[in-house]
Amino acid sequence: MTEFKNIDECLEEIKNRYNNNEKVRKKLAKYDDPIQMRFLDTEKKTLLLVNKDEGIEIKDNTGDDSAPVKIEFTGEQVMIDLFNKNLGAIKAYSDGKIKVIEGNMRSLMKLRSLMF
């Protein structure tokens, strides 16, 4: 199993999961809402642009205040721990390490396979 050392490796893994996993692409076949992630420790914003089943683009250090889905992480290490399976998404959410600022649960459930 790959060990993720930084946020850039995690973002690359999101792209890989979309491109190389048929199940993930099928789940996102009708999804096209921008997803903004914000990391509070560094104030870094990242924008995920899923274009249904046609591709995904990740814009690092970019935000979109009008994005319908916004997720906040207390720190970049939270995402790294999620990808390394040192932390579960439900535990991170219940501990306040991940906050859903905007977005409905149906959208978030679709994104779970892509991000966690």
N, C-alpha and C positions, 0 to 999 in steps of 0.2 A: 504494500500500500504506500502510495506517495505521501510524504509529509510536506504539508504546506508551511512555508516559512514566512511569507509576507502576503499582504493584501493583493498584490499584483498577480501572484500565483493563484489565488482564490478566484479572481476575476477571469483569469484565463481558463480556469476549470469550469466556470459557468458557461463560457463560450464552447468549450469542449463537450460538455454535457448536452448542450443544445445540438451541436453539429454531429455528434457521434451516437446519440441515444434516440432511437426511433420512438420509444415510449414518451420521452420528454417532448419531442416535436409534435406527436399526436395530441398530447395534453394541451399544447400551446397553439394548435392549428388555427384557432380563431381569436387568439389573444394578440392585441396590438396596442395596449396601453403602456406609456412610458413608466418606468419604475425608478424612482429616485432613492438612492441609499445615502445616508449621511452618517459619518463617523465623528462623534462628539469630541474625542480626544485630539483629533487633528483638524477638525472642521472640514474634512475632505468630503466632497460630494461626488457621487458616481451615478451616471444615468445608464440604465439598461433599456435598449430599444428593441423589443421583440416585434418582428414583422411577420406575424402569424407563422406559417410553416415555411417562410421564404428566407429566414435568416435572423441573426441577432447582431446588434452592434453595441459595444460598450464604450461609453464616452467617460473616460476618467477625468477627474477634476472638473466636472461639468454638472450643473444642476438645472432643474426645471421646476420653478415654484408652482407651475400649473399642472404638474404630473398628478394623475389621479391616484397613484399608489406611491406612498412615501413611507420608508422604513428607516428608523434611527437605531444605530448601534452605539452603546456607550463608548466603545473603542474598536479599533481595527482588530485587536487581539480576539475579540468575541467572534468575529467572522472566521478568523484563522482557527480558533478552537472548534467551531462548528464543522468546518471542513475536515479537520483532523479527528473528528468524532470524540473530542475530549469534553464536549458540551453538547447537550441535546437542544433542539430548537424550542421545545416546550419549556424546558427548565430555564433557558435563557430568557424567554418571554416572561415567565412567571417571576423570575428574579429581577425583571426590569432592565435587563441588558439589551433587549430588543424591544422597541416600541413601534407599533403601527400608528403612524401619524395620520395617514389617509389611506383609504382602500377598503374594499369589501372583502369579507372572508372567502367568498368563492374565488376571487382573483388570487388571494394569498395561498389558497390550497393548491391552485394550479402551479404557482411559482415555487412551491416547496420542493418539488423534485429537481428543479433547476438550481436552486440556491442552497438547499440543505440536504 
